[in-house]
Amino acid sequence: GIIARRTLLDVMRRVRCFGVHLVRHDIRQDSARHTEALSEITRCLGLGDYADWDEDARRAFLLRELGNPRPLVPRRWQPSAPVQEVLDTCAVAAEQAPEALG
């Protein structure tokens, strides 16, 4: 109770006022999880399996998609649980202020 009403409350007030980006966040996931997510998406879209593509094909695909204004993920698509976790992590990262990310 003492910690919650004093120290923790002070920290919560500082976070609310100044944000948590006093130190840059470093968000990491195993690249195999990203490959799995992109493979599931590209298979759903009928584009083949991202995991089977060579580095040049992957780079070209990603650059095209970054320049494309439409969402990559289909609206009615239900990803597997591991892929949903990757997408959720990306969504949280996208909500952060640029200065909050390393």
ZINOR-V868591 format. One record per helix or strand of 2 or more residues. SS is the DSSP state (2 for helix, 1 for strand). FROM is the first residue (numbers start at 1). TO is the last residue. If there is no record, write none. Layout:
ss: <SS SS>
from: <FROM FROM>
to: <TO TO>
This chain:
ss: <2 2 2 2 2 2 2>
from: <2 7 31 50 55 81 98>
to: <5 18 44 52 66 95 100>
